[in-house]
Amino acid sequence: MEHERRTPDIRRVGAAEVLPLRARVLRRGMEGEPAAFAEDADSRSFHLAAGFPGEIVGVVSVLPAPFPGPPEEAGWRLRGMAVREDLRGRGVGALLLRAVDGVMAGEGRPGPLWANARTGAVGFYIRHGWRVLGDEFDIPPIGPHLRILRVAEEAGQSPARGSSK
C-alpha cells in the first residue's frame, strides 16, 4: 500500500470532519450510538486529523472538561481518538498525540489532559507518556476503560493530583 511509506499530514479540522472515522472505528457494530460529543461544538475544543490528500486516516479531539479529581480542576479531555485499522502501529496515533501536545503548549492551555481509554489501548498511551489513574470501569455498551492522565512533565502542563496505578 502506498501509505506504508509516507507520513500523513496533521491538520486542524472541524468536528464534522472527524465524525466519519470516529464512528467507523469507535462505534463499529453499535449502530445508533452517537459518535458526536456535546463538547465538539464548544469554541474551546479542537479537532485534529491525520491524512493524505483526499482521505483522513486518524482523528482526535480535545475538549474542555474538568479533571475528575479530587480535587476537580479545570482541564482538557482527549476524546474520540481513532486510527484506521490498517494503519495502526505505523505511528499515526503518535503523530496525533504529539500534535495535541503542540497545540496545548502553543496556545497555553493550562490544566491536566486526561482521557477514559479503552483497556486495549492503554499500553499505547503509557508508551507515549500517559499514566493510569484508578481502577477499571465499564462504559456500556463500549466496554472496559481506564482513566489516564498525560504526564505533566513531558507535556509541559501543570501536574494533576491523583493516585497512580
N, C-alpha and C positions, 0 to 999 in steps of 0.2 A: 504494500500500500504506500502511496506517495507521502502520506502524513508521517510515516515512521521516521523519516529523515529530516523533517522540518520542525521548527519550534513555532507553536501558534502565537499569534499576536494577542495581547491582553488589552482590552479597551473597556472604558466605562460605557454602560448602556442603560436604557430604561428598563423598568420592571417587565414590561411586556416582552422584551427580547429574551429574558431568562426563563420565562414560564414554560415554553415547549420542552426544553431539555429537562428542566426541573421536574415536570410532570412525567416525562418518559422514564427517567431514571429513578426518581424518588417515590413515585406513586404507581409504579408498574403493577398491574393486577388489582388496582384499587380504584376502579372507575368510580367517579362520583366524589372521590376525596380531593379537596381543593389543593392546587399547587400554589395558589396565591396566598400571601400572608397580609393581614390588615396593615402592617407597617411598611409594606412595599411602596406605598404611595407617599409616605412621610418624606418631607423635604430634606430631612437629615439622613435618610437612608441612601446607600449607594449600591450599585449592582455592577459586577464585572463579568465579562465574557472572554473566554479564550477561544480563538478561532482562526480559521483560514478564510480566504475570500469566499464569501457565499455560504459559509457554514460555521455554526457555533458548536464547539466540542466540549466545553466546560463552562460552568457558571457558578457564581457565588454572590450572596447578598450580605450586607452588613446593615443591621437595623438598630435604632436606638432602643435600648432595653436595660433597665436597671439590673445590675449584677444581683442575682437572687441570694444574697448574703446568708447568714448575717456577717457583717452589717450590710444592709441593702445600700448600694451606692450607684450613682449614675454610671452607665456603661454602654456597651455595644454588644450585640449578639450576631455572631456569624451564623447564617442560616441558609438552607437551600443549596448547599454545595453539591454539585453533581458533575461528573465527568463521563463522557460517552464510554460505554463498557469496553469497546475495542481499543481505546486509547489509555486505559488505566495502567498505572505502573510505568508510564513514559514521561513523567514529570509535569503533566498538565496541572494536576492539583497543587503541586509545589509552586508552580508559577503563579497560580491564583492566590495562594497564601502569601507569597512574597509581595504581590501587587496589593493585597489588602493591607499588609504592614506599611507599604509605601504610601498609600492613601491616608491611613491613620496618622502616620508621622508627618506627612506633608501638610495635612490640614489641621494638625494639632488637636486631634480628637482625644480628650482625656478620658480616663476610666478604663476599667478592665474590658477585655474582649473575651467573651465566653460563648459556649455553644452546648447544645444537647446533641451528642454524637451517637450514631448507631454503634452498637458494640463492635460490629465487624470493621468499622472504620477507625476505631480508637488508636490502633497501632500506628496508622498513618499520621495522625495528629501528634502523637507522642514523638515520633521521629522528627517532627517539624517544630518542636519546642513547646508543645502544649502539655498540660498535666491534668490528671483525673482528680476530680473532687467528689467525694462521697460515694454512695453505693449505686448499683444498677437500679434502674426503674423502667417501667413499661409505658410506652405511649401507644395506646390502641388506635388504629389497627396496625400501626407501623412496626412495633416490637420493642425489644430492649435497647436502652440508651444509657449513657453515662454523661454526666455534666463534666465539661472540660473547660480549662482556662488557659489562655495564651500566657506563657511565662513572660512576666513583665520585663525582665532584664534584656531579653532578646528582642522584644517587640518595641521597646522604648516607651512603655506605658507605665503608669503607676501600679504598684503591686496591689492585688486584691487579697483580702484576708479570707481564710477558709482552710479547712483541713485537707491535706494532700493524701491521696490514697496510694 
